Amino acid sequence: MPSRALLPLNAELRKILSTLSLLVLRLRVELDVTSSKTRFLALLNNLINGIEFLISDCECDNCLVALPDVHDEHYIVELEFVGCRYDAQAYLPRDLRYIEEFKLGTLSFGEVLGNSVEFRDLYSIARKLIFELATENLLRFSIETQLTGYEYALICNRNGSAVIISGERNKLVFPKVPLPAFIAHIHRYTALPSSKDLEQALDVLSNGGLAIVILTTSRYSMISRIGPMTEEDYESLCLFRDFMMSPRSPDEVFEYVKRLLFRGIRVELDVSI
């Protein structure tokens, strides 16, 4: 048994070690992972939001989009609005202005002569890129989260920037993100969303973001936009959030989600990576 004289020293050492561990944690709280992929995703997000607005406001049938390559040094995007009742070029909505304000690329309006995709295809292109970014950046931390409980998150913004943050044991406090493209984070045991995760999904998707992603070492859940977000989508997410405020088995969650109405949102739950 240690002498009483050593007890204060051990207590002091524990305090020092605790402070050092917090310092180490803070040193790795923010990792800048901005890349050509995060900038391309921001471009897609702003395109989706801006085109959604113009198609609705100008009563257009469609929009053809000629996209650059993700690795191009400068992004040039060609847009051709089809079957519009009103002139889609008369007004540039905020999200399309972001593209040049954030130096994400240059827009060109008119007939698209080269290869193009339809506007609706942008959602699936963005979803694939979101999944790549989430797994490439976060899976390297998933074993640590499983062993220690310390969670990590990836925040990608609509200005093209991206950062990884870390939290406390079994707790991750997210900063306020004014222009989120998507947010992904790691769970220790299950990829199913909590009520707080669904509250975050409501915040991200209703403010122009594209998705939230939850990862474990081998599974994921994703809630993402596949079209313009509707009132039914928002109400269904609210119901899902409220349902998850009580403990639920996976089977209960899957059965409940089947009863919800989603039009512009895709809900993927506990899928194998």
VENJOFEN-V915887 format. One line per field, one symbol per residue. ss: DSSP state (H for helix, E for strand, - for the rest). phi: phi as a letter, one per 30 degrees, with the letter a starting at -180 (. if undefined). burial: + if it has 16 or more other ideal C-beta (glycine too) atoms within 10 Angstrom, else -. A space follows every 50 residues. Layout:
ss=???
phi=???
burial=???
//
This chain:
ss=---HHHHHHHHHHHHHHHHHHHHHHHH---EE---HHHHHHHHHHHHHHH HHHHHHH----EEEEE---------EEEEEEE-----------HHHHHHH H----EEEE-------EE--HHHHHHHHHHHHHHHHHHHHHHHHHHHH-E EEEEEEE----EEEEEEEE-E--------EEEEEEE--------HHHHHH HHHHHH----EEEEE---EEEEEEE-----HHHHHHHHHHHHH------H HHHHHHHH------EEEEEEEE-
phi=.dddddeddddddddddddddddddddcdbcdbeadddddddeddddedd dedddddchcdabcbccddecddbdcccbbdciddbddcdbcdedddeed dchdlbcbckddccdbbdeddddddddddeddddddccddcddddddcid cbbccccdcjdabcbbbcdhabcdddcdbddabbaccdcbdddddddddd deddddcjdcabbbbcdbbbbbcbdbaedcddddddddddeddddcebde ddddddddddcbccbcccbhcdd
burial=--------------------------------+-+-++++++++++++++ +++++--+-+--++++++-+----+-+++++--+---+----+-++-++- -+-++-+----+---+--+--++-+++-+++-+++-+++-++--+----+ +++++++++++++++++----+----+-++++++++++--+++---++-+ +++++--+++++++++--+++++++++-+---+--++-+++-++------ --+------+-+-++-+-++---
//
